[in-house]
Each structure stands twice: as C-alpha cells, then as structure tokens.
Amino acid sequence: MADEPREPPLVRCDLHVHSRRSGAVDLPVLRHFGDECYSEPQAVYEQARRRGMDLVTLTDHDTIRGALEIASLPGTFVSEEVTCELPGDRKIHLGVWDISEAQHDRIAVLRRDAEALFAHLAEERIPFCVNHLFSALTGRRQLRDFNAALGAAPLVEARNGMMSSLINAYATQAGTETGIPVVGGSDAHTLASVARSYTIVERARSREEFLEGLRRGFTVPAGTSGSYARLTADVARVFAGGYRENARRSLQGLAAAARFAAMLAAVPILPLIPIFTAAIYLHERTFAIRHWQEFQAAALRPSRRPERPGPWGAAPRPAVQP
C-alpha cells in the first residue's frame, strides 16, 4: 500500500501575549489599583503548550522579565512589546522577538527615537512587527504615523485575538497593499485568551527555522479575531485578578489596606463593566474606520514584498481564516 501523503511540517507560536510582568494598567486612576495582567509566566507557557503552540514567548510591555523567567524551558525565545514614541507625544506598539538582554537594554534607550530604533532593529536583524495598527489603544494617530510604521516595519500584526475582525481586516489589507507580510498573536492578558490567535511558519521544523521565517516574512496568521464578548470577559477576569491580588497584599501595610478598601468601595459599579467595554468597542470601531478612510485616501506606496519562494520551498500563503 502506498504511503498516505503527509502534511508539510509547520511551527506555531503566539507572538503577542502578556504576563503579570507587564505592570500597571496604563490608564489614569486605574494604574494605582490594578495591573495589565495577573498571569504567571510559567502558567502562560503551560497554557500555550496545551493549546498546541510549538514555541512560546512573552511580549510584556517594555520588559523582558517575564520572558527571562521561562527562557530555560524548551521551545522559548525572549521578546517584548515595545512602546515606540513618536513626535507629538504619539505612540505605536511593536512586537520585538528573539532578543538578548543587551539588545533589550539598547531598545529601551532607542524607543523614544523611532527612526533610530527602526534602524537599530534592521541592523541587528531583529524580527519585529507593528501591533494593532488601526486600534485606538495607543492614543492619537496621524497619517504620517501609518507611513512611518509601514515604511519601516517588516511585518504587520493582522490577526490580533483581542481586536475585532474589522480592525484585523484593515491591518491585513494595509499589509497587502504595501506588500508587508502579516502575523498573528492573541494579545492575551488572561490565560483564557492565550493562543486564540497565533502565527504559523510552514515547513519550519525548529525554533531556528521559525525565527528565520519571521525574519524573511514567510508567515501565516491563524486563529480567531476578538469580539465584544471576549473583551468583556477578559476585562472582568483582569478585575477579578486585581481584587485577588490586592486582597492578598492588604495586610502588607496601611497603603495597601487603603488601596484594597478603595477597590471594595468600587464593587457596586462592577456590573457596569459591559457598558464600559461596549464604549471601548464602539470607540475602537469608530477610530479604525476614520483612520482607514484617511489611509485609503492617501497615495499607496509600491509593494515591498520580495518576489521569491519561501525559505523551505513554499511561497507565503494568505492568512488562515477563523
């Protein structure tokens, strides 16, 4: 009997996932009471592996502490989500992967100078992407910010597991129109969302081949986009984690006890979380539509995608649909 045809090898990795090392919520008032995430790095690693990820990395905000905590485990590499500051007090987020501690230290210095940071990442051959490009999460955006990001980033995140399908579709189309390959990641701030979206490098057989696939742009985003229900559930989980954490710390001193007392006083407003997340979801949609229309109205740049086959004989394919 002839052998049955085999599926080609591939390697999967969630390229955008957070742990408790991401630190405090970057919002007024709330930053004094809660963190971005309460997931332990080891727990994130185990969840990602349970959900079929061949490799695991953490992309905490401007730190590699979480990634270093799991760096000794099989199938890991060190990464972070970098807050890149633009002129006019604007920001974009970059997923930056497979870096050393020395490279992190240099990135921390350069992240306030976008042009210098992009040049450094290119010189060091560090794979990176621009995250949630059409999201309002990082604040105000101007057309030149899109031009700067798409003119320098070798990859675009186009399957973010917390962003709506509309926002992801805009990022996918922007990548297509500018010839930039696309990637996926869950953007998980709770264990429940880890590996809901991820990136595939087909015909990769190892960590090294996966990372080289990232560098050369032979990537396929997979998994599902976010939704209002997922956003609401994750915000509720983060709040629950904050209450647990502050309850545990409340015996550590007067300031900690006062902080927990303030959180207890806010319990009656917790049922309003779905209204809060609905407002976020609507604002995100409005922001994305407005900036997509501005992007479309501008002249498109020529394609930057190289006309060449993939590193293991397969050309890049379109994104896997949810």
C-alpha positions in Angstrom: 0.0 0.0 0.0 1.3 3.4 -0.9 2.1 5.7 1.9 -0.5 8.3 2.6 0.5 11.9 1.8 1.9 13.7 4.8 1.0 17.3 5.8 4.1 19.6 5.5 5.7 20.4 8.8 5.0 23.7 10.4 5.7 25.6 13.6 3.2 27.6 15.6 3.7 30.4 18.1 1.5 33.0 19.8 3.6 36.2 19.1 1.7 38.6 21.3 0.9 37.5 24.8 1.3 39.1 28.2 2.1 38.0 31.8 1.9 39.8 35.1 5.3 41.4 34.3 3.6 43.8 32.0 3.0 46.0 35.0 0.3 48.6 35.9 -2.7 49.5 33.7 -1.7 52.5 31.6 -4.9 54.5 32.5 -5.5 57.4 34.9 -6.6 56.3 38.4 -6.7 52.6 37.5 -2.9 52.5 37.3 -2.9 52.9 41.1 -5.1 49.9 41.7 -4.5 47.3 39.0 -2.1 45.6 36.6 -2.4 44.8 32.9 -2.3 41.1 33.6 -2.1 38.7 36.5 -1.0 35.6 34.7 2.3 34.0 35.9 4.9 33.5 33.1 5.0 29.7 33.8 1.2 29.4 33.6 1.2 31.3 30.3 3.8 28.9 29.0 1.9 25.8 30.0 -1.4 27.2 28.6 0.2 28.0 25.3 1.7 24.5 25.0 -1.6 22.9 25.9 -3.2 24.8 23.1 -0.8 23.5 20.5 1.9 26.1 20.4 5.3 24.6 19.4 7.1 27.7 20.6 6.3 30.1 23.4 7.4 33.7 24.0 6.1 36.6 26.2 5.7 40.1 25.0 5.3 42.1 28.1 5.2 45.9 27.9 8.8 47.3 27.7 10.3 44.5 29.8 11.7 41.0 29.2 11.4 39.9 32.9 8.6 37.5 32.1 10.3 36.1 29.0 13.5 35.5 31.0 11.6 33.6 33.7 10.6 30.9 31.1 13.8 31.2 29.0 15.2 27.9 30.3 12.1 26.0 29.2 12.0 24.1 25.9 10.9 25.9 22.8 11.1 29.5 24.1 12.7 32.8 23.0 12.9 36.2 24.6 10.6 39.0 23.3 8.7 42.2 24.4 6.2 44.7 23.3 8.0 48.0 22.8 6.2 51.3 23.3 7.8 53.4 20.5 7.3 57.1 21.0 6.6 59.3 18.0 6.8 63.1 17.7 3.8 65.0 19.2 3.5 62.6 22.1 2.0 59.8 20.0 2.9 56.1 20.3 2.8 52.8 18.4 3.5 49.4 19.8 6.0 47.0 18.3 6.3 43.3 18.8 10.0 42.6 19.0 11.2 39.0 19.1 14.3 36.9 19.8 16.4 39.4 21.6 19.2 39.3 24.2 19.3 41.2 27.4 21.8 43.6 25.8 19.6 44.2 22.9 16.7 44.9 25.2 18.7 47.5 27.1 19.6 49.2 23.8 16.0 49.1 22.6 14.9 50.7 25.9 17.1 53.7 25.2 16.1 54.0 21.5 12.4 53.6 21.8 12.0 57.3 22.3 13.5 57.9 18.8 11.5 55.9 16.3 13.9 56.4 13.4 16.9 55.3 15.4 15.0 52.3 16.8 13.9 51.1 13.4 17.5 51.5 12.1 18.8 49.5 15.0 16.3 46.7 14.7 17.1 46.4 11.0 20.9 46.4 11.6 20.6 43.7 14.2 18.2 41.6 12.1 15.8 41.5 14.9 12.3 40.4 13.7 9.5 42.8 14.7 6.1 43.9 13.7 3.8 46.9 14.2 1.0 45.8 16.5 -2.8 46.7 16.3 -2.1 49.5 13.8 -5.7 50.6 13.5 -6.5 50.4 17.2 -7.1 53.4 19.5 -5.2 51.6 22.3 -2.1 53.7 21.9 -3.9 57.0 21.6 -3.9 59.6 18.8 -2.7 58.7 15.3 -1.8 60.7 12.3 -1.4 59.5 8.7 2.3 60.0 8.9 2.4 57.5 11.8 1.0 54.8 9.5 3.5 55.8 6.8 6.4 55.6 9.3 5.3 52.3 10.7 4.6 50.6 7.3 7.7 52.1 5.8 10.0 50.6 8.4 8.3 47.5 9.9 9.0 44.2 8.1 5.8 42.7 9.5 2.3 43.8 10.4 0.1 42.2 13.1 -3.1 41.4 11.2 -4.7 38.7 13.4 -4.9 40.1 16.9 -7.0 37.9 19.2 -8.5 40.9 21.1 -9.2 43.1 18.2 -12.4 43.0 16.1 -12.4 41.4 12.7 -12.8 44.8 11.2 -9.6 46.2 12.7 -7.8 43.0 11.7 -9.2 43.2 8.2 -7.9 46.8 7.8 -4.4 45.7 9.0 -4.5 42.7 6.6 -5.4 45.0 3.7 -2.8 47.5 4.7 -0.2 44.7 4.6 -1.5 43.5 1.2 -1.4 47.0 -0.3 2.1 47.8 0.9 3.5 44.3 0.3 4.3 43.6 4.0 3.8 40.1 5.4 1.4 39.7 8.3 1.5 37.8 11.6 -0.9 36.9 14.4 -1.0 36.9 18.2 -3.6 36.6 20.9 -2.7 39.8 22.8 -3.9 37.8 25.8 -4.0 39.4 29.2 -5.6 36.4 30.8 -4.9 32.7 30.5 -8.3 32.2 28.8 -7.2 34.0 25.7 -3.7 32.6 25.3 -3.1 31.2 21.8 -6.5 32.2 20.5 -4.5 33.7 17.6 -1.0 32.8 16.5 1.5 32.7 13.7 2.5 29.7 11.5 5.7 29.3 9.6 5.2 26.4 7.2 7.9 24.0 6.5 9.8 25.1 9.6 11.0 22.2 11.8 12.7 24.0 14.6 12.9 27.2 16.6 15.7 28.5 14.4 13.8 27.9 11.2 10.7 29.5 12.7 12.7 32.7 13.6 14.3 32.8 10.2 10.8 32.5 8.7 9.9 35.6 10.7 12.9 37.5 9.5 12.1 36.6 5.9 8.4 37.2 6.2 7.1 33.7 5.5 4.3 33.9 8.0 0.7 32.8 8.1 -1.6 34.3 10.8 -4.1 31.9 12.2 -6.8 31.7 14.9 -9.7 34.0 15.6 -10.2 37.7 15.9 -11.6 39.3 19.1 -15.1 40.2 19.9 -17.1 42.3 22.3 -17.9 39.2 24.4 -14.2 38.2 24.6 -13.2 41.7 25.5 -15.8 41.9 28.3 -14.9 38.5 29.7 -11.2 39.3 29.8 -11.7 42.7 31.4 -13.9 41.0 34.1 -11.1 38.4 34.6 -8.5 41.1 34.9 -10.6 42.9 37.5 -11.1 39.7 39.4 -7.3 39.2 39.4 -6.8 42.7 40.7 -9.2 42.0 43.6 -7.4 38.8 44.5 -4.0 40.4 44.3 -5.0 43.5 46.4 -6.7 41.3 49.0 -3.5 39.3 49.3 -1.4 42.5 49.7 -3.8 44.3 52.0 -2.0 43.1 55.2 1.3 44.4 54.0 0.8 48.0 55.3 -1.5 50.9 55.6 -1.2 52.0 52.0 -2.0 48.5 50.7 -5.0 48.3 53.0 -6.3 51.6 51.9 -5.9 50.6 48.2 -8.0 47.4 48.8 -10.6 49.4 50.8 -11.0 51.8 47.8 -11.4 48.8 45.5 -14.1 47.3 47.8 -15.9 50.6 47.7 -16.0 50.3 43.9 -17.7 46.9 43.9 -21.2 48.3 43.2 -20.0 49.7 39.8 -18.6 46.4 38.6 -21.9 45.4 36.9 -21.2 48.4 34.6 -18.2 46.6 33.0 -20.2 45.5 30.0 -21.2 49.2 29.4 -17.6 50.2 29.8 -16.4 47.6 27.3 -19.2 48.5 24.9 -17.9 52.1 24.9 -14.4 50.8 24.2 -15.5 48.6 21.4 -17.5 51.3 19.7 -14.6 53.8 20.1 -12.2 51.3 18.6 -14.5 50.7 15.6 -15.0 54.5 15.0 -11.3 55.1 15.3 -10.4 52.3 12.9 -12.9 53.4 10.2 -11.8 57.0 10.3 -8.1 56.2 10.0 -8.7 53.5 7.4 -10.5 56.1 5.3 -7.6 58.5 5.7 -5.1 55.8 4.8 -7.1 54.8 1.7 -7.4 58.4 0.6 -3.6 58.8 0.6 -1.3 57.6 -2.2 -0.3 54.0 -1.6 3.4 53.0 -1.6 4.8 50.4 -4.0 5.0 46.9 -2.8 8.0 45.9 -0.7 7.4 42.1 -0.8 10.3 40.3 -2.4 9.4 38.1 -5.4 10.9 34.8 -4.1 9.9 31.4 -2.8 9.8 30.6 0.9 12.9 29.5 2.7 11.9 25.9 2.6 10.4 25.8 -0.9 6.9 27.2 -0.2 5.8 30.7 -1.0 3.8 32.7 1.6 0.1 32.0 1.6 -2.9 34.2 2.6 -4.0 34.3 6.2 -5.8 31.3 7.5 -9.4 32.3 8.1 -11.0 31.7 11.5 
